[in-house]
Amino acid sequence: MQRRAFLSVPLPLVFAAAGVRAADPFPTRPVRIIVPYAAGGGPDVLVRQIGPKLGEALGQPIVLENKVGAAGVLAAQFVSQQPPDGYNLLMGSNTHLIQKILQPDLKFDPLGDFVPVSNMAASPTVMVVRADGPYRKVEDVIAAARAKPGSMNYSSGGIGTSAHLAGATLVSLAGLKVTHIPLKGSVEIAASLLRGDTDFAFPVTGTGIPQVKGGKLRALAVTGASRLKEFPDVPTLQEVLKSELAVQESWFGFWAPAKTPADVVARLHAAANKVLSDPGVKAMFEGSGNSAAVTDSPQAFAGFVRSEYRKWADIIKLTGVTAG
């Protein structure tokens, strides 16, 4: 478990509520959000950006903790065992659904052990290579891989992550023989590419886009249904591969332990949506290739999570990805 300071605030990291106090019984003390991603990665940065506003909306401080490991499984197992009182939330994502599909015996159930509260952000992954490398479009990578089968590889933040499945989808649809290199976390992807250890990767936009803007990586494609406003000349992977299965978006939201009271879930949902509806927050998210994902209700988010479970099961069947 890793705790991070925000600016000059000492550990543990606390987003103060600026003197605001909620009239409702909940919350009466700080709310903790467990982030299953390494500090500095795209999802971690997003939740830290909205932390102060969420604290203001709830009238209590927000404490963020990074609990990294097993592609988000450790964090999910931890939160699923916490009291269902709304004071311990998980930054849940499609990665948790994927891991359960790949490993049915895992000691947590993303559908049964949690109450979806509110979605937070959605983003495609972005196919990237070294900016000073020879590849300028997806077709270049495909051609190189076909010319020397087994000689190329791609990295991800771990087995079953969105980056892994996006790469596996490209490999499957293009009929390539390429090796997957799972790293310890998404923040290691750029370094792996820059060292030349790996040839291409599909980090989420929040992680990949800053490196592209900084001139270190080159974006070849995005896995969303449409091109990014930030990079209108970068095609979607669907345009290149001509398959709807290439449309894949990652999302991140707040989950509470199962049996959390409905009024507590509603209070958390209202606070999250107030923050995510803020024009400044929306602009901030879009600047990193994300979109603020506002959900009408906890029930609507729950329905979305169930539909995503079915979609990712189909993608895993296509790619043949396994946990081992």
C-alpha positions as CSV (number, residue, x, y, z in Angstrom):
1,M,0.0,0.0,0.0
2,Q,1.3,3.4,-1.0
3,R,0.2,6.8,0.3
4,R,1.0,9.9,-1.6
5,A,1.2,13.6,-0.5
6,F,-0.7,16.2,-2.6
7,L,1.4,19.4,-2.9
8,S,2.5,20.2,0.6
9,V,-0.1,18.3,2.5
10,P,1.6,15.7,4.8
11,L,0.7,12.0,4.8
12,P,-1.9,10.7,4.7
13,L,-3.1,12.5,1.6
14,V,-6.2,14.5,2.5
15,F,-8.3,16.7,0.3
16,A,-9.8,19.2,2.7
17,A,-13.5,20.1,2.4
18,A,-12.7,23.8,2.9
19,G,-14.8,24.1,6.0
20,V,-18.0,22.8,4.3
21,R,-20.1,20.4,6.3
22,A,-22.8,18.1,5.0
23,A,-26.3,18.4,6.5
24,D,-26.9,14.6,6.0
25,P,-25.8,12.1,8.7
26,F,-23.4,10.7,6.1
27,P,-20.5,11.4,5.9
28,T,-19.4,12.4,9.4
29,R,-15.7,11.5,8.9
30,P,-13.2,11.3,6.0
31,V,-14.0,9.0,3.1
32,R,-11.2,6.8,1.8
33,I,-10.8,5.9,-1.9
34,I,-8.6,2.9,-2.7
35,V,-6.8,3.4,-6.0
36,P,-5.6,0.1,-7.6
37,Y,-3.1,1.9,-9.8
38,A,0.4,3.2,-9.4
39,A,0.8,6.8,-8.4
40,G,1.4,8.9,-11.4
41,G,-0.5,6.7,-13.8
42,G,-3.5,8.1,-15.8
43,P,-6.3,6.8,-13.5
44,D,-4.4,7.9,-10.4
45,V,-3.9,11.4,-11.7
46,L,-7.6,11.7,-12.6
47,V,-8.9,10.9,-9.2
48,R,-6.4,13.2,-7.6
49,Q,-7.5,16.0,-9.8
50,I,-11.1,15.8,-8.7
51,G,-10.3,14.9,-5.1
52,P,-10.6,18.5,-3.7
53,K,-13.9,19.1,-5.4
54,L,-15.3,15.8,-4.2
55,G,-14.3,16.6,-0.7
56,E,-16.2,19.9,-1.0
57,A,-19.3,18.2,-2.3
58,L,-19.3,15.7,0.5
59,G,-18.4,18.1,3.2
60,Q,-15.6,15.8,4.4
61,P,-12.0,15.2,3.5
62,I,-11.1,12.5,0.9
63,V,-8.2,10.2,1.7
64,L,-6.6,8.5,-1.3
65,E,-4.5,5.3,-1.0
66,N,-2.7,3.4,-3.7
67,K,-2.9,-0.4,-3.3
68,V,-1.2,-1.8,-6.4
69,G,-0.9,-5.4,-7.4
70,A,-2.4,-8.3,-9.5
71,A,-3.9,-5.9,-12.0
72,G,-6.2,-4.3,-9.4
73,V,-7.3,-7.5,-7.7
74,L,-5.6,-6.8,-4.4
75,A,-7.4,-3.5,-4.1
76,A,-10.7,-5.0,-5.0
77,Q,-10.3,-7.8,-2.5
78,F,-9.4,-5.3,0.2
79,V,-12.4,-3.1,-0.3
80,S,-14.8,-6.0,-0.6
81,Q,-13.9,-6.9,3.0
82,Q,-14.5,-3.4,4.4
83,P,-17.6,-2.4,6.4
84,P,-20.5,-1.4,4.0
85,D,-20.8,2.1,5.4
86,G,-19.6,4.2,2.5
87,Y,-16.3,5.2,4.1
88,N,-14.2,2.9,1.9
89,L,-14.6,3.0,-1.8
90,L,-12.8,1.3,-4.7
91,M,-11.8,2.9,-7.9
92,G,-13.4,0.1,-9.9
93,S,-12.9,-0.4,-13.6
94,N,-13.4,-2.7,-16.5
95,T,-10.0,-4.3,-15.5
96,H,-11.7,-5.8,-12.5
97,L,-14.4,-7.4,-14.7
98,I,-11.7,-8.7,-17.0
99,Q,-9.7,-10.3,-14.2
100,K,-12.7,-12.1,-12.9
101,I,-13.5,-13.5,-16.4
102,L,-10.0,-14.7,-16.7
103,Q,-9.8,-16.1,-13.2
104,P,-13.2,-17.2,-12.0
105,D,-11.7,-18.5,-8.7
106,L,-10.6,-15.1,-7.5
107,K,-11.8,-14.2,-4.0
108,F,-13.9,-11.3,-5.1
109,D,-16.9,-10.9,-7.4
110,P,-17.1,-7.5,-9.2
111,L,-20.8,-8.0,-9.7
112,G,-21.8,-9.4,-6.3
113,D,-19.4,-7.9,-3.8
114,F,-19.8,-4.3,-4.8
115,V,-22.5,-1.6,-5.3
116,P,-21.6,0.6,-8.3
117,V,-21.9,4.2,-7.2
118,S,-20.9,6.4,-10.1
119,N,-18.8,6.2,-13.2
120,M,-16.0,8.8,-13.3
121,A,-14.1,8.7,-16.6
122,A,-13.9,6.8,-19.8
123,S,-11.1,6.7,-22.3
124,P,-9.8,4.5,-25.1
125,T,-6.4,3.1,-25.1
126,V,-3.9,4.6,-27.6
127,M,-1.4,2.6,-29.6
128,V,2.0,4.2,-29.2
129,V,5.6,3.6,-30.3
130,R,8.9,5.5,-29.8
131,A,8.7,8.9,-31.4
132,D,12.1,8.4,-33.0
133,G,11.3,4.9,-34.2
134,P,10.5,3.7,-37.7
135,Y,6.8,3.2,-37.3
136,R,4.5,6.0,-38.4
137,K,1.2,4.1,-38.8
138,V,-0.4,0.9,-37.6
139,E,0.2,-0.7,-41.0
140,D,4.0,-0.3,-40.5
141,V,3.8,-2.3,-37.3
142,I,1.7,-5.0,-38.9
143,A,4.1,-5.2,-41.9
144,A,7.1,-5.5,-39.7
145,A,5.5,-8.2,-37.5
146,R,4.5,-10.2,-40.6
147,A,8.0,-9.9,-42.1
148,K,9.6,-11.4,-39.0
149,P,7.1,-13.5,-37.1
150,G,7.9,-13.7,-33.4
151,S,10.5,-11.0,-33.4
152,M,8.2,-8.2,-32.1
153,N,6.6,-7.6,-28.7
154,Y,4.1,-5.3,-27.0
155,S,3.9,-4.3,-23.3
156,S,1.1,-3.7,-20.9
157,G,0.5,-3.0,-17.2
158,G,-0.3,-6.7,-16.6
159,I,-2.1,-9.7,-17.9
160,G,-5.8,-9.0,-18.6
161,T,-5.5,-5.2,-18.5
162,S,-7.1,-3.1,-21.1
163,A,-3.6,-2.5,-22.7
164,H,-3.1,-6.2,-22.9
165,L,-6.4,-6.9,-24.5
166,A,-6.1,-4.1,-27.0
167,G,-2.7,-5.4,-28.1
168,A,-4.1,-9.0,-28.2
169,T,-7.0,-7.8,-30.3
170,L,-4.7,-6.2,-32.9
171,V,-2.6,-9.4,-32.9
172,S,-5.7,-11.6,-33.4
173,L,-7.5,-9.5,-36.0
174,A,-4.3,-9.0,-38.0
175,G,-3.1,-12.6,-37.7
176,L,0.3,-11.7,-36.2
177,K,2.8,-13.6,-34.1
178,V,3.8,-11.1,-31.4
179,T,4.9,-11.6,-27.8
180,H,3.1,-9.9,-24.9
181,I,5.3,-8.5,-22.1
182,P,3.4,-7.9,-18.9
183,L,4.9,-5.2,-16.7
184,K,4.3,-4.3,-13.1
185,G,2.1,-1.4,-13.8
186,S,1.0,1.0,-16.6
187,V,3.5,3.7,-15.6
188,E,6.3,1.4,-16.8
189,I,5.0,1.2,-20.3
190,A,6.6,4.4,-21.6
191,A,10.0,3.6,-20.1
192,S,9.9,0.1,-21.7
193,L,9.3,1.6,-25.1
194,L,11.9,4.3,-24.7
195,R,14.5,1.7,-23.6
196,G,13.7,-0.4,-26.7
197,D,12.6,-3.3,-24.6
198,T,9.2,-3.4,-26.3
199,D,8.0,-2.3,-29.7
200,F,4.5,-0.9,-29.2
201,A,1.8,-0.7,-26.5
202,F,-1.7,0.4,-25.8
203,P,-1.8,2.5,-22.5
204,V,-4.9,4.3,-21.6
205,T,-5.0,7.8,-22.9
206,G,-4.4,9.4,-19.5
207,T,-1.1,7.6,-19.4
208,G,-0.1,7.7,-23.0
209,I,-1.2,11.1,-24.3
210,P,1.1,13.2,-22.0
211,Q,4.1,11.2,-23.4
212,V,2.9,11.8,-26.9
213,K,2.5,15.5,-26.2
214,G,6.0,15.6,-24.7
215,G,7.4,14.2,-27.9
216,K,8.7,10.9,-26.5
217,L,6.1,8.6,-28.0
218,R,4.1,8.6,-31.3
219,A,0.4,7.8,-31.4
220,L,-0.6,5.5,-34.2
221,A,-4.3,4.8,-33.3
222,V,-6.9,5.0,-30.6
223,T,-9.4,2.3,-29.6
224,G,-12.4,4.5,-29.2
225,A,-15.4,4.7,-31.5
226,S,-14.2,8.1,-32.8
227,R,-10.9,10.0,-33.1
228,L,-9.7,12.2,-30.2
229,K,-10.2,15.9,-30.4
230,E,-6.6,16.3,-29.2
231,F,-5.3,14.2,-32.2
232,P,-7.7,14.5,-35.1
233,D,-5.1,13.0,-37.5
234,V,-4.7,9.8,-35.5
235,P,-7.1,7.1,-36.8
236,T,-9.2,4.7,-34.7
237,L,-8.0,1.1,-34.7
238,Q,-11.5,0.3,-36.1
239,E,-10.7,2.3,-39.2
240,V,-7.5,0.3,-39.8
241,L,-8.7,-3.2,-38.9
242,K,-12.3,-2.8,-40.1
243,S,-13.8,-4.5,-37.1
244,E,-16.1,-3.4,-34.3
245,L,-14.2,-5.6,-31.9
246,A,-11.3,-3.0,-32.2
247,V,-13.5,-0.5,-30.4
248,Q,-12.5,-0.8,-26.7
249,E,-12.7,1.9,-24.0
250,S,-11.5,1.8,-20.4
251,W,-13.5,3.3,-17.7
252,F,-13.0,4.1,-14.0
253,G,-15.7,4.6,-11.4
254,F,-16.5,4.4,-7.7
255,W,-17.7,1.2,-6.1
256,A,-18.8,0.6,-2.5
257,P,-18.9,-2.8,-0.7
258,A,-22.1,-4.7,-1.1
259,K,-24.9,-3.9,1.3
260,T,-23.9,-0.3,1.6
261,P,-27.2,1.5,2.5
262,A,-29.0,3.0,-0.5
263,D,-29.2,6.5,1.0
264,V,-25.4,6.4,1.5
265,V,-24.9,5.3,-2.1
266,A,-27.2,8.0,-3.3
267,R,-25.3,10.7,-1.4
268,L,-22.0,9.5,-2.9
269,H,-23.5,9.4,-6.4
270,A,-24.9,12.9,-6.1
271,A,-21.5,14.3,-4.9
272,A,-19.6,12.6,-7.7
273,N,-22.0,13.7,-10.4
274,K,-21.9,17.3,-9.1
275,V,-18.1,17.3,-9.6
276,L,-18.1,15.4,-12.9
277,S,-20.7,17.8,-14.3
278,D,-18.5,20.8,-13.7
279,P,-17.3,22.3,-17.0
280,G,-13.8,22.8,-15.7
281,V,-13.5,19.2,-14.8
282,K,-14.9,18.1,-18.2
283,A,-12.3,20.3,-20.0
284,M,-9.5,18.9,-17.7
285,F,-10.4,15.3,-18.5
286,E,-10.7,16.0,-22.3
287,G,-7.2,17.5,-22.2
288,S,-5.8,14.1,-21.3
289,G,-7.9,12.1,-23.8
290,N,-10.6,11.2,-21.3
291,S,-14.2,12.1,-20.9
292,A,-16.1,12.7,-17.7
293,A,-18.6,9.8,-17.5
294,V,-21.7,11.1,-15.7
295,T,-24.3,8.4,-14.8
296,D,-28.0,9.1,-14.2
297,S,-28.2,6.9,-11.1
298,P,-26.3,4.1,-9.3
299,Q,-28.8,1.7,-10.9
300,A,-27.9,3.0,-14.4
301,F,-24.2,2.5,-13.6
302,A,-24.9,-1.0,-12.3
303,G,-26.6,-1.8,-15.6
304,F,-23.6,-0.5,-17.5
305,V,-21.2,-2.6,-15.5
306,R,-23.2,-5.8,-16.3
307,S,-23.2,-5.0,-20.0
308,E,-19.5,-4.4,-19.9
309,Y,-19.0,-7.7,-18.3
310,R,-20.6,-9.4,-21.2
311,K,-18.7,-7.3,-23.8
312,W,-15.3,-8.1,-22.3
313,A,-16.1,-11.8,-22.1
314,D,-16.6,-11.7,-25.9
315,I,-13.3,-9.9,-26.4
316,I,-11.4,-12.4,-24.3
317,K,-13.0,-15.2,-26.3
318,L,-11.8,-13.5,-29.5
319,T,-8.2,-13.1,-28.3
320,G,-7.9,-16.4,-26.4
321,V,-6.2,-14.5,-23.6
322,T,-5.7,-16.6,-20.4
323,A,-4.6,-15.7,-16.9
324,G,-1.5,-18.0,-17.1
